[in-house]
Amino acid sequence: MATSAFVKGHKRTPSDIEFQELTRRDAQLAMNKELQKLCTTAPEGVHQKAKQEFENFETLFARFLRESGTALEWDKIRLLQDEAVRNYSTLPDPSSEKAKDLLSKLVVVKLNGGLGTGMGCTGPKSAICVRNELTFLDLNVQQIEHLNKQYGVDVPLVLMNSFNTDEDTTKLLRKYSQIKVSIHTFNQSRYPRMNRESLLPIPTSFGPESADGWYPPGHGDVYQSLHNSGLLENFINQGKKYMFVSNIDNMGATVDLNILNFLLDESNGPAPEFVMEVTDKTRADVKGGTLVEYEGKLRLLEIAQVPKDYVDEFKSVSKFKIFNTNNLWISLNAIKRVVEDHTLHMEIIVNPKTLDNGVNVLQLETAVGAAIKSFEGAIGVNVPRSRFLPVKTTSDLLVIMSNLYHLQSGALEMSPKRSFPSVPLTKLGTHFTKVKDFLRRFASIPDVLDLDHLTVSGDVTFGKDVTLRGTVIIIANHSERIDIPPGAILENKIVSGNLRILDH
């Protein structure tokens, strides 16, 4: 990597520092030269956008060369003061009349840059069917449509696509032409992957031969790209005040009037420019980023920034009790200010990858929540767990598709028949990773109303109308198969070995 290692106990001499400075400068000059060459291959109409994105990439690259390591100084981390996180239950409900005025100042942004490859699908993840043949995108559009009809408002839905998802998403949006929702899209940046050894760009052109040389640089790019698209300025001119931004696959991230009311109620004093929804950590969330105080500012602490010796402490549910849901409420005027004044700062996430041809590359990324320290009066709001329902795997999909939830105007609501509010912990094995395999292995989605924990491993299929209760563990050994028969009720059961029951 570009920073030189030095022996512990040996001070860096002026010549070491000078050498580092020279190698940094060389790396920057070499990068600049390659990017200029690359820019000349950009198709007409894309040239100006590419130039702007490359300038931002060079700023990120310069920081990457300068900042050695992402770890924070552990002894400077402070647990939060009580006033840094508001409890959701203390936020009052606004009246229906007031709700209309509040919603007129809101923009909803969904992060839609991800592909469904992790679940074995091609195209945007938002096109995966979640429930009743409806996709993530359908449900998000339905939610906003319902809100607009209910309150007689026009809350816009904005999708941040990536160059991977833009074309397919544009086609999908045609089917909503008759629906009362103003849908806007903008693209996050397209940055070049770098060779891990030479720190030079992988792509040689904007043509299809260099397709695997590009990457979208994480959702922290939302600030710059929203500004560059012109949409930020448009929304501010329309009198919009806040954007609610969340992952498109978080089925709990619906517009919340209590939080919006808290932000826009002038009797509360100066409004926070940034609100991060956090929720109580469970043992399933130990890797999630948490809020801390660092050098007098609120800071998002991610596991990648934790020094190795303190990772177990970071994962502790008793010390760090909350984690970031990535549901964020951010002032549009404040975004304009921090982008234009160049005061926006997010830690760089260095993401190493290996391409299909075996070349080791680096991607420099940022996370949207990490910008919290760049905004005034930022706070956390501790929200109910129901506002965090991400669908990252088919294990999550099983819960979302089950009788644990019912659909209400595009939003998922937990069944009142569930006797406790927690979601069952489900772990499906590699036979279920791809959506099409997952669907093939369930004749119907089991009844999980009373399920606490499910682990399934190996070649397992489920018949129709199966009920799972308590803790259920099903393990088919290698080269064996287990068929759970139709109508079976498994309560606190471990099933292993080989079970081929055709009827019962």
N, C-alpha and C positions, 0 to 999 in steps of 0.2 A: 504494500500500500504506500501512499505517498509520504506518510510520516515516518521518520526513521526511528528505529528502536534504540534505546540507550540502556546501559547497564545500571541497575539499581545502585544508588550510592555514588555514582559518578555524576558530577554536575555537567550540564551542557556548557561547553566552552563557546565563546563568541564565534569561533570558526564553524562549530556544529550548527549554530543558529543561522549563520550566514549561508551555509551549505543548504540547509532546509529551505531558506528563503529563495535561493537560486533555483532549486529543483521545483519548488512551487511555481515560480514564475515561468519556468520552462514548460511545465505541464499546462499552465493556463494559456500560454502562447500557442502551444501545439494544438490544444483543444479549439481555440479561437480560429486558427487557420483551417482546421478540418471542418468546423461548422460553417465557415464562409463558403468553402467548396461545396458542402452539402446543400447549402441554401440555394445555390445556382441551379440545382436539379429540381427544385420545387415547381410544381405545375403553376400555370398562370392562375391568378386568383387566390393562390395559397401562399404566395411568396411573402407578402407583408405579415401575415399571421405567423408564418414559420420564423421570420426574422425576430418578431416580438417574443415568441416562445423561446428561441435560442438565447436571447438576451437574459431571460429569466433563468434558463438552464445554466448559463455561465455564472450567474450570481450564486446559484445553488452549488455549482461545482467549486467555485472559489472558496465558499464556506466549508465544503467537504475537505478540501486540501488544508484549510487552516485549523479546523476543529478536530483535534485528535480524540477519537472515542466519543461515545454518547453518554457514558456513565456520569451521574450526578455525584456531588460530594455528599455521601450518606448522612454525615453528622449535621448538614445544613437543612435537612428535611424536617419540617415540623408538621405534627398532626393539626388538623383544622380547628380553628376557633369555632364555637357554636354558631356565631352569626354568619359564618362563611357558607353554611348550608341551611336553607330553609326547609322545613318539613312541609310536604305537599298539603297535609291536612289543615295547615294554618291559612291556606290561601282561600279567600272567599269566592263564592259563585257569583258571577255577574248576572244581572237581570237580562231577560230576552231583548229588551230595547237597547240595552248597553252592548249586548253581544254583537249586534249588527254593526255598530260603530267600530268596535274592536276589530272585527273581521275585515272591515274595509281597509285596515292598515297592515294586513298580513299577506305575505307571499310564502307559499309552501314549496320547498326545494327538496327533491329526492335524488339521492346519489345513485345513478343508473349506469355506472361505467363498467360493471362486472359482467363477465361471461358465466354461463352455467356449467363450465367444464368440470368443476369440482363435483358436480352431481351427474356427470356423464351426458350433459346436453350441449348442443351447439347453439350459438346465438346468445342474445342477452339473457341474463338470469331472470330478469323481470318477465320473460315470456313463459316461464315454467308454470304449469297449472298447479294451483295450491288447493283449491276447494271448488266443488261444483263446476268443474271445467273452467273456472275463472283463474286468470293469471295474477301475479303480483301487481302488474300494471293495471289490469281491470279493476282490482280491488281498490287501488290507490285513486283511480279516476272516480270510481263509485263514491268513495268517501267524500271527495271534494264536491262532487255533484250534489250529494245529499245536503252538505253544509250550505252550498249556494242556494238550493231550493228552500231549505228550512228557514234561512234568515234573509232571503232576498238580496244576496250579496254576490260579488264576483271575485272570489279568492282565486288567484292564478296558481296553476300547478306548473312547476318548472323542473325539467329533468336535466341533470348534468350527465350527459353521455360521454363515452370515450370514442376514439376512432374505431374501436372494436364493436361498439354497440349502436353507433349513430344511424347507419344505413337501415339496419333491421328495425330499429325503434321507429324511425320515420315511417316505414311501411305499416307498422302496427298501429300508429296513431291515426291512420286514415279512417279506421272503423269508429272513431269517436266524434266524427264531424257533426253529428246531430245532437251531441250531448252538451249540456250547459256548463262547460268548463273551458276556460282559456288556457290552452296548453302551450308552453314555450319550451324550447330546448336550446342548450348551448353545449359546446364540447370542451372537455378539459384538455390540457395541453398534450402534445405528442413530443416526448423527449427521446433522445437516442440512448440506447443501452451502451455501456462502455466496456471495453475489454479490461478484464481484471488486472492484467499484467501491464499493458501499455497506457491504460487510462485514456484511450482514444475511442471515438465513436465506432460502433459496429456497422451501422448502415453506411452504404456508399452512395445511396440515392434515395429519392422518394418513390422509386418504382417498386413493382411487386417483388423483384428479386431481393429486396432488402426488408421485406415485410416483418421478419422476426427480429429486426434490429431496433424496433421502436417499442415504447411502453407508455401507458398513462401514469403520471407520477403521484398516485395516491389522492385521497379526497381532500387533502390540505390545499390542493390546487383550486378549490372552489372559489376562493376569494379573488384571486388574480383573474381566473377565467370568466367569472361572472362580470367582473369589471370590464375586461377586454371585450366581452360580447356586446356591450352597450345596454344590456338588460338592467343592470344595477341603476344606471342613470335614469332610464325610463321609469322604473318602479319608484324611485325617489321623487321624480317629477309628478307622478300620479298620486303622491301623498302616502305611499306605503312606508311603514316605519321599521318593521321587523321581518326577518325571514326565519321560518322554522325549517331546519334542515335535518334530515335523517336518512338512514339507509333504506333503500326501497324494499329490502327483504325483512325489515323489522315490522312485523304485523301488529305490534302494539303502539307504533308511533303515529297516533292520530292527532289531529289538531285539538289542543286542550285550552278551553276558554279561561280556566282559572289561572293558568300560567300567563296567558296573554293579557288578562285583566291585571295581574300583578305587575306586569311590565309597563302597561299603559295608564295605570291609575296614578295620576299626578299627586294625589294625597300621600303616597308612599315616599315622597321625596325624589331625589334624582334616580332615574331608572337605570338598572344595570345594563351595560351595553352587550353583555354576554351571559346567558344562563345555560348551564350544562345540567341536563337531567341525569341524576345518579340514582342508584337503587342499592338496597342492601345486598352485600356479597354473600353467596353461599359457597359451599365447597366446589360447586360446578363452575364458579366464576373466578377461581384464584389467579388466572392469567390476565384478567381484564384490567385495563388502566384505571388508576384511582386518582382522586384529587388530594393534593397536599399543599402546604405553604412552603415556598422556597424563596429565600431572599426577599421576604415581604410581599410576595405575589402569589396568587393562586396558580397552581401548575398541574398539568396532567402528567402523572408519572406512569410510564409504560414499562412493562417487564424488561424490554430491550435496554432501558436506561439504567437498570439496577445493577450495581457491581455484583459479580458472581457470589461473593461471600454473603450477600444480603437477600438473595432470591427467596429463600425459605421465609424470611421475615416479611418480605413483600407479599407472599402468598397467604400470610396469616389472616384468618377471618377476624380474629380478635383485635389485631392492631389496626389494619386497614379495613374498615367495616363497609365501605361503599365502593362501587365501580361505575365507570362511565358507560351510559347506554348509547352514546353517540346521537342522542336527540338533543339538538342545540337550538337556542333562540338568540339571534344576533341582530343588532341594530344595523340597518342598511347604511345610514349616514356614517356610522363608525367604521364599517367595512371600506367605504369610499375613502375615509381619512387615512386609515392605516396602510391601504394599498398605495395611495398617492403620496403619502409622506415617507414611504418605505420603512415604516415602523413595525410591520408585520413580521413576527419571528416564530418559526416552528422548528423543533428539533428535526434534524435530518435522519431518516430511517434508511440505512444502507441495506439493500435487499440483494443478496447474492443469488444468481441463477446459473443454470447450465443449459445452453441451447441444445437443440437436437443434434447439431453437428459436433457437440462436445466442447464448444468454446465456453469458458467461464466468464460471466459478465456481472456487472454491478448495475443496480438501478437505484437512483437517489429519489426517495419519496418523502412526503410529509403527511401528517394526519390532521384533519380539520380541528379536532378538539385541542390540539397542542397550541393553537393560537390564543387560548384563553388569557394568557399573560399579557397579550398585546392590547387588551380592551380594558376600559375603565369600569370599576364597580362590579366586576365579574363575580358571580356567585353560583353555587350549586343548588338545585332543588331535589330533595330526596323524594322520588315518586314511587307509587306502588309498582310491584314487580310486573303487573299486567301491561305496563308500557314498554316492556322489553321482551319481545317475542321474535327473536331472529330466526330465520330459516337458512342455516348454513349447510345442513346435511339432510339426508333422508331420515335420520333419527328425529330431527326437528319436524320434518314434513309429516311423519307418522302422527305426532301429537296434534299438529295443526289440522290435519284431515279427520281427526277422530271425533267422537261424540263429546269430547271434553269442551268443545267450542261450538257455538252456532254463529251464523253470519247475520249481522245487523247493518244494513246499508253500507256494505263493503268493509265493515270493521268486525273483528272477532271478539265475541264475548264469552267468558267462561260459563259453563253450564251451572245453574244454581244447585244442581244435584251433586256437584263435587263438594265433599264435606270439608275440604281445606283448600286454601288458595294456591298452594305451590303446584308447579307443573311436574309431572313424573320425569325422572331421570331415565332417558332411553339411550341405549347404545346398540346400534345394529352393526353387524360385522360387514366384511368386505363384499360378501355376496349381495348386499343391499345398497352398495354405494351409488350405483347409477339408478336414476329415476325409473327407467323402463324395467330394470331387474326388480327393483323395490315393488313396483305395481304388480308385476307378474307373481310375486311370492305371497301376495295377500288376495284371497278370493273376495274378502271385504275387510275394511279396516276394523280391528278388534275394538270391543267396548273397553275403554281404559279409565272409566270414571273413578274407580277405586284403586288405580295402579299407583304404586310409589316408585318402583324401579324395574326396568326391563333391560336385560342383556341377552342378545341373540348372537350366536357365533356359528359359522358353518352353513351347510346346505339345509336350510329350514324353510318350510312353507306353512302358511296358515289357511285353514279352511274358512268357510263362511261363518259369521256369527260367533266368533271366539270371544270369550271374556277373560281379561287379565286383571288380577287383583293383588295388592300387596307387592311383594318382591318376587319376580319371575325370572329365572335364568334358564336359557335353552341353549345347549351346546351340542352341536352335531360334530362328532369326531371326523378327522380327515378321511375322505372316501366313504363316509356314511351319510345318511340323510334322515331328517326328522320331519314328518308331516303332522302338524297339529290338526286333529280332525274337526270337521264342522261342528259347531255348537259346544266345543270343549270349554270348560271353566277351569282356569289355572289360577290357584290362589296360594301364594307363598310356596311355590314349587320350583324345584330344580329338575330339569329334564335333560338327560344326556345320553350319548350312545347312538343307537340306531332305532328309529321308530317309524314304521311305515304302516299306518292304520288307514285303511280305505273307508271304513265306516265304523260307527259305534252306537 
